[in-house]
């Protein structure tokens, strides 16, 4: 399972961490969309997670990734780090046996966990989520995946978000930036965040918006979620900024999963619409009933975000949020 080129490095890691050169068992972990090789290994009767980074671009930088992971582990946010080597791009951490995470419980626990994460000393800066969304949008438009008539209203209204949303580097915090359910593990007592490949300094609302896709289902849920995060009731501005950040997240997920699912080529404009609502789709991702591994699922997920974004942009709350953030 382990590539030949990495076997000696893995032996060195095991020796350094546990004083042995072999593991007793190994199983590849195939959930998620990470480019890394991830394995559950057993050493001296205990399970651990072995991760081998394969990316060589800026997002695969092990120096940043391991530093962020170690800071989170030291704070009790990520599993304990037993070994990491930047040159070999290898890490070994505790393995968390995931259990079902009830959404009602997750809403409060994750808000509090994100508050702890965002209070850590600053991670390195790469970009903020608005810059990332702009980049994905340009790539999507250049690929001409869908006819302009299908996205005209979407992009026009989204332009109003980018025109008023703050891009102040002074307000950036240490963020995870990839909080899909596979990266949120609940062991029955506490929640852990794993896979720090995308961790960097970012807008706090980026993490909050992504988690909200899964745990915020009503206005009451939103109020509880933000209260748990801020430690007090959120004011009008915080609610408005959170709402606009969620629209940016919808746009990013729409363009990214369209690009991935369509392989960067045009798709049939009359493709089958999602058979599930935004809420139903995310509920099933949360429980593991839906995987985004195949291209059809990616395209359906992209359309789910597109439809939700259009729906939100036609509401009075969207107009109110724009005005509130603009006035502030």
C-alpha positions, 0 to 999 in steps of 0.5 A: 500500500505504501509507495516504494519510494516512501517505505524507508521514510515510513520506517524511520517515522515509526522508529522515531515515534514508537521505537519499532520499524514495522506496523502490525496492521494497515488499512487505507482510508478512502473517504474524502477528496484529499490528494494525500495518502492516508492510512490507519495503522496499528502499532503496539496494539494502538491505532494511529493515522499515517498521512503521506502528502503527495501534492507539491503546490502551495496548498500541499506545503507541509511546512505550513500544514504541519505547523498548523496541525501541531498548533491545533493539536497542542490546543486540543483541537486536533488529535495528538501529533506523534511524528511529522517530517517536512522533507519526507512529507509524512505525519503520524497522529492519533487515530480517532474512531468516529461515532455519529455526531448529532446535529443538535449537539454539533451546532454548539460544540463546533461553534465553541471549537471554532472559537478556540481555533480562531483564537490561536496565534495567526497561521500563515496567510495565503489568501482569504476566501473572497479571493479564492471564490473570485479565482474559482469564478474566473476559472468557471467562466473561462471553461464555459461549463454552462451557458451564460443565460443560466448564470447571468442573474447569479453572477450579477447578484453575487457581484453585489456581495463582493462589492460590499463584503470587507476584505480587511487583513487586520480581521483575519484569524487562524482557520481550517478552511475545509470543514466537510464532515470527513474532517470533523470527527466525534469520538462520542465525547469530544469533537476533533478537526483533522486534515490541515492541508488547507489551513491558513489565515482567513476570514472567521466567517469562512469556517462558520459558513461551511459548518453552517451548511450542515448544522444551521437549519433555521433562524433560531439555529443561526442565533444559537450557533453565533451565540455559542461562537461569540459568547454573546448574542450576535448583533445585526452586523454579525448576522448580516456578515455571516449571511453574506459569507454563506452566499460566498461559500455557495458560490465557491462550492457551485463553481468548484464542484462544477469544475471538478464534476465536469472536468472543466468542459461544458455540460448539458444545460438540460441536465437533470436537476437535483432530486434533493433539496439543499437541506436534504443533500447536506443532511445525507452528507453529514450522515455519510449516506451521500459521497461526493466521490463520483462526477455525477454527485459533484455536479448535483452538489454544485447545482444544489448550491446554485439553486440555494444561492439564487433562492437566497438572492431573491429574498428581503434578507439578502437586500437587508444584509447588503445594506447592513454590511455596506453601511457598517 
